[in-house]
Amino acid sequence: MTPGLLIAAPRSGSGKTVVTLGLIRALTRAGIRVQAYKCGPDYIDTAFHSQASGRPAFNLDSWAMDGPLIHSLAARAQDADLAIAEGVMGLFDGAEAPGISGNGSSADIAAMLGWPVLLVIDVTGQSQSAAALAHGFRTMHPDIRVAGVILNRVGSDRHDRMIRRAMEAIAMPVLGSIPRDASLGLPERHLGLVQAGELAELEARMDALADHLATHVDLAGLRSLAGARPLAPASALCPPPGQRIALAQDAAFSFTYAHMVQGWLEAGAEILPFSPLADEAPAAHADTVWLPGGYPELHAPALAGAHRFLAGLRRHAQDRPIHGECGGYMALGEALIDADGHAHALAGLLGLVTSFAQRRLHLGYRLAKLLAPMGGYAAGTLLNGHEFHYSMVMEQPDEPLAHVTDAAGKDIASTGSRRGHVTGSFFHLMAGAA
């Protein structure tokens, strides 16, 4: 059984992503096989984790996933030396109401898998009070073991000494003390970090983070704190939407969960990647086209001019299914209005018109009950997932695809669109609920 650690924080913005990436790369460079995970629904961080470790990274989510699926994904670390999971928000933060196996918090995953927690504390503006914070997190939940802390954004040697003495008084191990360094941050945009594949000199950035973390964190001591509970028998991952799946993959359509694609492959499906931005049509022999989310709003002119791509979609839609998630859903519509208010004609397979000029954040877990078949799932199926986008729906004349509630069970009414063989919605699928 592979030991693991969960890198968490008291709140968002504490620097846990930078710390996690630096640790993964530093340990990997030292010859340690690291299996990376991300708690919660997040495509972007896992892409960085994969880059840092050299192997696919997986999401773990107690709201959207049941225990057997979480244990099956944790078992992906069996050929690694160490599992490292990055938490989401603050350690105990989650949804308003529980989902399948928890409320989606990092604490749920630590408790389920027995992974000790390393708490990354941004000590800006405090000194001894950091120990009180650490003590509170250590005693909050009896099933969670906060094994140590990493002090982040330390201002000086004196600042470090004051905090360490306070931590010694409560017998809290300090695994590292990282000085403030604004140059170590990663660039961001409206949905989070700029994607890993878009950053110039990404390898150099990763190595710089690793150098910094290796200098200021006790890597051997960190490894000694890792642990795990026995895993339950593995269950199958998510079923495929078809036997030969044409999967859009480029800077405009990159939001695919590794456990979904891995599940498709393990069920015997063939993945046929193509790039809409390179004006590639989906494979003619594919029986399903899947357009994942991403950033079509940043590439609307190029997509509108991708005539082979659009024509290929229209041919496929005549007799075979197409599904679009979020950004993929937008691309299937009549038009996308960009941030400057310019409308770009897209596939026209759905009557959807979306606007990025008039935008508002839509964020949260979603439980969807299908009103029609979608992506290999029958009408009436319950699906767990989430919504995360800024685009507004201006027109949506087609039949709805699903009835949706939020994490607290509040009715969000019908959502998505369906027309012929084409379906789409802003819903990101993470797991089937029933």
HELIX and SHEET records of a PDB file:
HELIX    1   1 LYS A   16  ARG A   29  1                                  14    
HELIX    2   2 ILE A   44  SER A   53  1                                  10    
HELIX    3   3 GLY A   67  ALA A   74  1                                   8    
HELIX    4   4 ALA A   75  ALA A   77  5                                   3    
HELIX    5   5 SER A  106  LEU A  113  1                                   8    
HELIX    6   6 SER A  129  THR A  139  1                                  11    
HELIX    7   7 ASP A  157  ALA A  169  1                                  13    
HELIX    8   8 ALA A  182  LEU A  184  5                                   3    
HELIX    9   9 ALA A  196  GLU A  198  5                                   3    
HELIX   10  10 LEU A  202  HIS A  216  1                                  15    
HELIX   11  11 LEU A  219  SER A  224  1                                   6    
HELIX   12  12 ALA A  258  GLU A  266  1                                   9    
HELIX   13  13 PRO A  296  LEU A  298  5                                   3    
HELIX   14  14 ALA A  300  ALA A  304  1                                   5    
HELIX   15  15 HIS A  307  ALA A  317  1                                  11    
HELIX   16  16 GLY A  327  ALA A  331  1                                   5    
SHEET    1   A 7 PHE A  58  LEU A  60  0                                        
SHEET    2   A 7 VAL A  34  CYS A  39  1                                        
SHEET    3   A 7 LEU A  82  GLU A  86  1                                        
SHEET    4   A 7 GLY A   4  ALA A   8  1                                        
SHEET    5   A 7 VAL A 117  ASP A 122  1                                        
SHEET    6   A 7 VAL A 146  VAL A 154  1                                        
SHEET    7   A 7 VAL A 174  PRO A 179  1                                        
SHEET    1   B 2 GLU A 188  ARG A 189  0                                        
SHEET    2   B 2 GLY A 192  LEU A 193 -1                                        
SHEET    1   C 6 GLU A 270  PHE A 274  0                                        
SHEET    2   C 6 ARG A 244  ALA A 248  1                                        
SHEET    3   C 6 THR A 288  LEU A 291  1                                        
SHEET    4   C 6 ILE A 322  GLU A 325  1                                        
SHEET    5   C 6 VAL A 422  SER A 425  1                                        
SHEET    6   C 6 SER A 417  ARG A 419 -1                                        
SHEET    1   D 2 PHE A 253  PHE A 255  0                                        
SHEET    2   D 2 GLY A 293  GLY A 294 -1                                        
SHEET    1   E 4 ALA A 343  ALA A 345  0                                        
SHEET    2   E 4 ALA A 335  ILE A 337 -1                                        
SHEET    3   E 4 VAL A 353  SER A 355  1                                        
SHEET    4   E 4 MET A 392  GLU A 395 -1                                        
SHEET    1   F 5 ASP A 411  THR A 415  0                                        
SHEET    2   F 5 ALA A 402  ASP A 406 -1                                        
SHEET    3   F 5 HIS A 362  LEU A 370 -1                                        
SHEET    4   F 5 LEU A 382  HIS A 389 -1                                        
SHEET    5   F 5 HIS A 428  GLY A 432 -1                                        
END                                                                             
